[in-house]
Amino acid sequence: MPFTRITTAGAGTMGSQVAWQMAFHGKHVTVYDAIPAGLEKGKAFHREYAEHFARARGATREQIAGTFARLAYTTDLAAAVREADLVSESVPESLSIKEAFWREAAAHAPARTVFTTNTSTLAPSALAGFVDRPAKFLALHFAIGVWESNIGEVMGHPGTDPAVFEDVLRFAAEIGLVPIPIRKEQEGYIVNSLLVPWCTGALDLLVRGVSDPESIDRTWMITLRTGLGPCGMMDRMGLGVVYHVAQRIGDDYARYLDENFVRKGHLGVASGQGFYRYPDPAFARPGFL
């Protein structure tokens, strides 16, 4: 089944990148967010991505204009999904929020619509019971920095229709991703099964007062010869997302993030401050290493 008209849910850092990637690759995308301010932030992200694509990725004026022409925005979920071939959900990593979203989306989407979740840590089977078409429910998971870390992890649950699974793999390729089929449910897919323990290790060092963010990142970056350490990565992921994940892993980690970042609105790159200040983080400056 071809997927042409897409609804993306959630206009934050992750959801806005997903929507832009799809629209840039020719899909008509309706961006939904329940909060008007969140939707406006998503529009601002898209203006930033347009500048980046023109400056750093060689996109033409025509490509940028075409991308914006294929983007629409709404806070009305019923209207957002009314003509959707596929829904891609990137709402907060909370089971109750996802349940509310999927129950309402299922009530208004056409019978043909395929539902995909971009959940970071939950298995599709934990969510499939919230919809009226579990055979058409599965995960299409994006990595933050969608156009650079361009994997598309596709993971079904035991009730997912194999034909739908293959359709979503093809869709991932159509929107510029490298399709990664995951044949057995695994919370965290491949990437987060590796990434979460890495970030948790850094949080553990911080919570126990072993070291500071700069020293932790500097150690990793020098040893692995990479441009990003775990604290910088958590900023990039969004500390709100990391906080939701930490709530499922350990109270000490969640408490540390809540007290030092979440309550203060310091959510990483998107808010301008997390472990580092943006857009000029210390780890990217000459001499950090």
N, C-alpha and C positions, 0 to 999 in steps of 0.2 A: 504494500500500500504506500503510495507517495504521501509525504507530509509537506504541505505547502504553507498552510496557515497555522501558526504556532501561537500558543499563549504561554508566556513565562510569568511565573508568580514569584514575587519578591524582587524589589528594585534596588537592593543593597549592592555591596561590592561584587558579590558572586552573581546574583541574579542579573545585574546590569551588564556584566561581561557576557553572560550566556545569551542575553537578548541581542547584544551588539554582534556577537559572533554569528548568530543565526541570520540576522538581517543583512550583514555584510556579505554573506554567502547566498543571498537571493531569496530568503524566506520572508514571508509577511508575518510580522511579530506584533502581537498585542501584549504590552507590558502591564501587568496587574500588580498593584500594591494596595493593601487595605488602608494605608495611611497617606493622606495627600502630601504631607511633607516628605515621606519616603519616596513617593513618585517623583516629586520635584528633584530630590537628590539623585534619583536614577537618571533624570534628564540631564542634570549637570555632569554626571559621570559620562554620559554619552557624548557630550560636547568635548570632554577631556579626551575620550577615546578617539574622536574624530581628529583632533589635533595630533595625537600620538601617531595614528595611522598615516596621516599625511606627512608628518615630519620624519618618522622613523621606519615606517613600513612601506613607503612608496605608493600609498593609495592615491588615486587621482581624484580630482574634484568631482568627476562624474560618479566614481564609486562611493564617495562620501555622501553626495547628494542622494544617490539611489538608496543607500543604507537608511538615511533619515526618512526618505519617502516610504520605506517599508516598515517603519516603526510607528505604533500608536500606543496611547497610554490611557489607563482608566483605573478608577477605584471601585468599579462595578463588576464584581466577579461574574455574575450571570451574563452580562454583556460580553465580558472578556472571553468566555469559553463557548459562546453560542455557535460559532462557526469553526471552532478549532479542530484541526486534524490531530494535533498532539498538544498536550499540556506538559510543560516542564516546570516542576515545583522546586523553588529554592527559598522557602519560608524558614523562619527560625527553627533551630534544631531542638524542638520541643514536641513531644508526642501529642500533647493536647492541642497545640496550635496546628500541627499537621492534620490531626483528625478533623478539626473544625473546617479546615480548608478543603480537604478531600471530600468530606460529606457534602459540602455545598457545591463544589465543582461537579461532582457526580450527578447532582440533582439537575444541573442545567446544561451539561455538555451533551452533544449528539451521541447516539449509540456507537458511531464509528470512531469516536475520539479515543486515542491511546493516551494513557496516563504514565508519565515518568517522574520519578522523584530524584532529586539531587542531594538527598540526605547524606551527611558525612559518615554517620556511624550506625544508623538503624538498618536492619535488613528489610527488603521489600515485604516480606511476609508479615512484618510487624504493622504494616500500613495497609496491606491489600484488603483487609476486612472493612475498611472505611469506604470503599467504593462499590458500585453496583456491577463492575466488570473486572473482577480480579484476573481474568485471563489476559486482559489488556493492560495490566499494571506491572511495571518493572522499574528498575533504576537505570538512569543515564546520568553518570556521575562525571562532573567536570573538575579539573584541577584549577586552583586560583592562578590567574595569569593565563586565561583560557587560550589565547592565540599563541602563546609561547610554550606553555606546558600543555600542549594540545592533545591530551589523551581523552578518550571518551569511553569510560568503563561501563559496560552494559551487563547488568546482572538481573536475572529474573528470580522468581520464587517458584516453588514446586508447581503452582497452578498457572504459571505464565504460558501462554500459547507459543510454541516454538517458532511459528511463522511470524508472530509479532516481535519476538526476540531478534530474528534475522532482519526484519524491517527496520528496527531501531539501530542495529549495527550499520546498515546501509545509510541511514539518516546521519549517523555520526560522521561517516566519511563525507557525505554531501556538505556538511557545515565545517569542513576543514580540520576534523579531528582524526587521530589515529584510533580506529575502533579496537577496544580491548575487551574481548568476550570473557566473561567470568561464568563458568559453567556450573558452579555450586555456590549457593549463598554463603557469603562471608562478610560479617559486619566489618565495615571499614574497607571493603574491596581489597585491591592490591595496594594502592598508594597509601591509604590511611592506615592499613595494617602495618606499614613501615613508618609512616610519618608520626602517628599518635604516640607510639613509645618513645620516639626521638624527642618530641616536644615535652612529653611527660618527664623524661629524664632531666631536661633542663628545668622544668618547674620544680622537680624534687630538689635539685641543687639550690634553687632560689628559696624555696620554702624552709629548707633546713639551714639556710644561711651559709652554705658552703662557698658560694661565690656570687658575683654580680653579673647582670646581663651582658655587659660589654666583654668581660673576661670569658664568659661561657661561649659567646659567639666568636670571639677572636680565636679561641682555642680550636673550635670546630673549623673555622674558615681557613686558618693556616694549615691545619693538619690535612684536611680534605681538599684544599685548594679550590674552594668554592666561594661564591660571592654573597652567600647568605647563611647566617647561623640560625639556630632554633628560635631565639627570641625575635629576631627579625622576621622569621617565617611566621611566627604566631601573630605579629603585627599585620603581616600581609594577609593571613587567613581571616583576621578580625577577632579581637579579644572577646567579643560577645559570643562568637561561635565557639572559641576555645573554652569559654566559661561553661557553656551548655554541655560540651563534651566532658569537661572536668567534673561536672556534677554527677556524671555517671561513673567516674573513675575513683575519685577520692575527695572527701570533704575538705581536707587541708588545702588541696590545690584550688578547689572552687572558692574557698574562703579567701585565699591569698589574692586571686584574681578579682573577686568582688570588692574587697577592701581597697586594693591598690589601683584598680583600673575601672571596673564596670561602674561603680557608684559615682566616679568622677567624670564619667563620659569619655574616658581615655581608651578608645576601642581600636587603636592601631592606625593603619594608613588612612582609613576612611575618615577618621575624626581628626587627623593631624597629629595625634600623640598616642603613644602606647609605651612600649619599652624605650622607643626612640621618638624624636620629633620629626615630622615630615612637613615639606617634601625633601628635606636635606638631612637624612639620618646620618648619625655619626659613623655607622659602619660602611657607608658609601664614600666617605671622605678620604682623600689621600692621607696616608700615615696611620690609618686605623689599625692596620696590620703590622 
